[in-house]
Amino acid sequence: GENVEQHPSTLSVQEGDSAVIKCTYSDSASNYFPWYKQELGKRPQLIIDIRSNVGEKKDQRIAVTLNKTAKHFSLHITETQPEDSAVYFCAGVSGGSNYKLTFGKGTLLTVNP
Amino acid sequence: NAGVMQNPRHLVRRRGQEARLRCSPMKGHSHVYWYRQLPEEGLKFMVYLQKENIIDESGMPKERFSAEFPKEGPSILRIQQVVRGDSAAYFCASSPPSPGSYNEQFFGPGTRLTVL
């Protein structure tokens, strides 16, 4: 089955700096990679996603890049703000299914004012 | 359009008791997924259900756990004879039918189960 590794587990940045979170996956047939933001005690919310036929996707201050050859994908947040502080999870959908999300262990991002 | 609803939000049980967690999917969604999140861990897939059918239960523990999604009413995740290791947040997600491609799963607020 799919295995998703996520780094770093914690990340602290100053407001206005950029933050990068990286994930690797094991199943070369995986074809969909969402990123979720989870605030303390709240539900995970989809913030951006990318499909395997695309190398990069951007939405305002958030971007995701995908390297299929190396089987890794990254989340980039620019001009970070204190409200970006949360736990971020990457995930992959196994090529053998079109529904089973395999999550990384999460990155606790802290943006210091 | 109400989102995915789960209740209760918090549930405390003593060892050996039963826990019942309920999930009402978004309107128009016929697919339900349950995930478990242990402290400081990512979410782990448990089971995927459609109305009256269990499609994939590969993530469910072999004993004490069961799930259903009846024709009428919410989906239920049932844990019998709970143990301390069952303490976790249980999230439900729903999606519309996804013939051949992935459809976004919308998550509920979760039920936080504490076993004393």
Interface residues (C-beta under 8 A of the other chain):
Chain A: V4 Q6 N31 Y32 P34 Y36 K42 R43 P44 Q45 L46 D49 F89 A91 V93 S97 N98 Y99 K100 L101 T102 F103 G104 K105 G106
Chain B: H31 Y33 Y35 E40 E41 G42 L43 K44 F45 Y48 D56 F91 S95 S98 G100 S101 Y102 N103 E104 Q105 F107 G108 P109 G110
